[in-house]
Amino acid sequence: MRIETLVLGTAEPDPWMKPDDYLRQVNKGSVYTHRWRLVGRAQTMASLVPFAGNEQGGVALLVGRGGAGKTKIVTALCEALREAEPAVEVRVLGPGCVTGPGAFRELPSTGSLLVIVDDAHDATLPLGEIVSGVRSVNASANVLLSLRPYGLAHVRRALARAGLHVSEATVAEIGDLEFDDALFLAGEILDEAVRLHAPRLAAAARDCPLLIVTGAALINSGVLNPQRFEGDEPLHLELTDRLAEALTADPASGQVPQELLSALAAFQPVRLAEAEVRTSLEALTGLTFDVCSGHLATLEGAGVVLSHGTAVRLVPDLLGDALLVTAARHSGTGLATGYLARAMEAAQGSALANLVVNTGRVDWQQGSSAGGLIEPLWEQVTAAFHAADAHERTSLLEVVAKVAFFQPQRALDLATWAVDNPCAPAPADVGFGLTRTWTDTDVRYALAPVLQAAAHHPEFLPQAATLLWNLGRDDSRPMPQHPSHPLRILAELAGYTRWGLTEYQQILVAQVGRWLARAPATPSIHQPLSVLAPLLAAEGHDEIWTPATWTLAFRPYVLVPTPDTLAMRGAALDLAFEELGHPQLERASAACSLIGNALSLPLGGFGLPVTDAMRQPWIPHLASAVDRLHRYIVRHALPPAILVAVRTKLRWLAQYGPGGLRRPAEDLLSAIPTSPDNELARALHGGPADPAVYSSVSDWRAAQDALFSDVMAALTDWADDAIAARVGALLGANDRVFGTDSGQARSFILTLVIHRPSVGEAICEQAMASPQSWLASLVSVALAAMGHAAGDRAVHWGRTLMDSRNTELTREVAHAFGNQRGRRDLLDGEEDLLRELAAHGDSIVRRAALGAVHGIAAQHKGLAVELLTASPAAETADLDAFAQAIACPPYSALSWSDLSKDQQRAFLAALTAAPSIDGYEIGRFLAELARTDPLAVIELLEARVESSPCQVTGMPSPPALPLACDTAVPRSRRLPGPAATDP
């Protein structure tokens, strides 16, 4: 595709180039060409040619520095495979190509196939998806990744996502040329008149064949005389400095302004379809885009610019690096020229991001430190970040995240400053006349990808991990839904691969120990030990995304307990046992959870069958951990909630574990003291019942009932107030260990109060005295149980709690006499209590009270209708409850016809005014109403459309009509009218 067509909106080209097209493209120029003979790489070719024909399919890595000759090897491989027997199809994916799901269907699906990926070190390249996509189309395909050494970390992570490991790949590393090979190459390129310089050129540049090629071109043209330089190192530096001059001196490239070449080097890949990028080019070069476009076409014809779709870049990639260094730094003094500051001022959109990334990468490759190439640019980035609001900081961090891998220390310094200097909220326009307010929380979220990139350097992992921990310890977002959650990033770093340990795990164990030593007195949402949970796993899985078929596959594996793995697990367990007796329950709970992770055998998942032979190596080590925990519990007095957690972790092993683990687990459970406090805490958690103690009981429910009976018997001599007070204290401790109670305590409290109603009264009394206590959450179940066992006392306490004017307690009363009342008979005074609840000012109270309608409608239909219509439905949730109450048998004893005409009209009017009628209950009601009164349904929908806010303002609003109908609308009825005909 020519440059002139790049911005005309044409379709993206096929990303896969055939060998002839690829060779034609890389051999366009007279200087940067690969027509010269390949020298010194016979061993590399001897490994890659057989690899290309491998029928099993595999991955190979061609690793070499910029200018080492990777592209020359690829061209030689393409030429060698032309005559291969059996035939091998070759496709090349060049830099900047976009590989959508449909692209892989363009590849040959049968026969031998070699796919070559150039510039695989590019961190933005989705290598995992590319490798998976190629192999999903052709299982016998081989993939060759050509990359610079710094890209190995990116490739390693990408291959892991594809279910592969670098150790499984064929690796061909390109070293320096031998002197004789470099001499041969120099002699082939140099003109006869200057061939005497071949030994000097070969000695100075044998580490970089590209410099030999470009140096020979400079010597041939008379621009460079090697005799002026004393020694090989000065000559090598001169060759490097003049690389750009050599590659752009091709007569075919015409008189291209240096400003344009430098701008391309700064902004590449240059996405010409973006208006901001075109504006950036014009501002930096002083040339209008139509002039730039003509020069770009010339450069492409000369083979110096490579285009892919609407993006262009300089080739070879070393040329862009050389041009950027030349523009940014004075060759004689090494001082900054100010070019990067001008480029920063001109850059917008992706050009700005690419400028920072390119400068950071080149600076890193050169080994620059303080005062390096990127320093002037980074000063501007830092100054802009310090002065930015929350929205601007978030946008800048997206750029910093792309360069953090190459500039880890600078990125970490910026992240540290951002954490220490929160910013004020900033509203911003997001389109459609809407605004969104960015806050410092958004900035903290955007810091995680920056730290993730820096953390891949082991020497920077401690600082990055500490920042991630500080960001994530109080981040309440669920980790599965948020891949950039700081603790999820730490968990990924702490995890194994199918090949065992990683270099990050030992660092993280040491860091967690430091965090524990400095942990604040106030517990955080997450605990430091949770970071090490993946380290105690005995199995894992790889996730493999296949873009060709849009499928995510899981490849499970079982780890082998090698000495190194066990030593690492032991270090993590040492930290856990140190924390197990900590007085802060949250920390002790995290320790118990981590120890519990260490007691899990490989169970298999995602279709992996785990045999006894795979589990057996783990059993001695798990038994050792169980024995260590047993000794600890005997020697230390642990809180009841922690002992419940220990029981929870051991129950599976004690009931289903193999022989070598079941008996030690049973012995440990038997060693836990059975004091009233410990047993009451266990009952409040809903168990677990010890398998050995209740082995004769048929199922878990019966075992739970037996446990409850034993605990109630132990409480026989306790006073009611003492039981209620202890329940509150233990429930609070359980919540700190297991998280907010989700109902585990209700089963025991229901059983206890039914057998001993006076305890329920004590719970109500203490909850009313302290509405913020943990007991308040048990008021509804206590009242419901009293309703079955104590009758009028339940109504008495319900009204007493309502009279306290506490909304939370009133909601508990409403739940007890509404949703949780069951189908028992009405109690004395309950009718009036229900009427008050149904007309209450709090919508939650009203909805909960409506739950009584289902229980009383069969015997007290009039009261049920009265409760249902006691107050207008003001919210969508109220409408859902109303619709559910009149759903007709078998769903409800009430139906639409039980309402008066006025009540029916009031409900339909409420549906007309509701923000949404998408609820299932409303949909089912409308479907049933359509059977008897279809016109009423149509009029309702018409009224909603006519009153929709978007009809007036034109702005987006909740849909007037349901987005979907979960219940089929009957088709047996036909509307009257001339258009109605029989089918």
Secondary structure by P-SEA (a helix, b strand, c coil): ccccccccccccccccccaaaaaaaaaccccccccccccccaaaaaaaaaaaaccccbbbbbcccccccaaaaaaaaaaaacccccbbbbbbbccccccccccccccccccbbbbbbccccccccaaaaaaaaaaaacccbbbbbbbcccaaaaaaaaaaaacccccccbbbbbccccaaaaaaaaaaccccccccaaaaaaaaccccaaaaaaaaaaaaaccccccccccaaaaaaaaaaaaaaaaacccccccccaaaaaaaaaccccccccaaaaaaaaaaacccaaaaaaaaaaaaaacccccccccccccaaaaaaaaaaaaccccccccccaaaaaaaaaccaaaaaaaaaaaaaaaaaacccccccaaaaaaaaaaaaaaccaaaaaaaaaaaaaaccccaaaaaaaaaaaaaccccbbbbbccccbbbbbcaaaaaaaaaaaaaaaaccccaaaaaaaaaaaaccccccccccccccaaaaaaaaacccccccccaaaaaaaaaaaaaaacccccccccccccccccccccbbbbbbbccccbbbbbbbbbbbcaaaaaaaaaaaaaaaaacccccaaaaaaaaaaaaaaaccccccccccccccccccaaaaaaaaaaaaaaaaaaccccaaaaaaaaaaacccccccccccaaaaaaaaaaccccaaaaaaaaaaccccccccccccccaaaaaaaaaaaaaaaaccccaaaaaaaaaaaaaaaaaacccccccaaaaaaaaaaacaaaaaaaaaaaaaccccccccaaaaaaaaaaaccaaaaaaaaaaaaacccaaaaaaaaaaacccccccccccaaaaaaaaaaacccaaaaaaaaccccccccccaaaaaaaaaccccccaaaaaaaaaaaccccccccccccccaaaaaaaaaaaaaccccccaaaaaaaaaaaaccaaaaaaaaaaaaaacccccccccccccccccccccccccccccccccccc
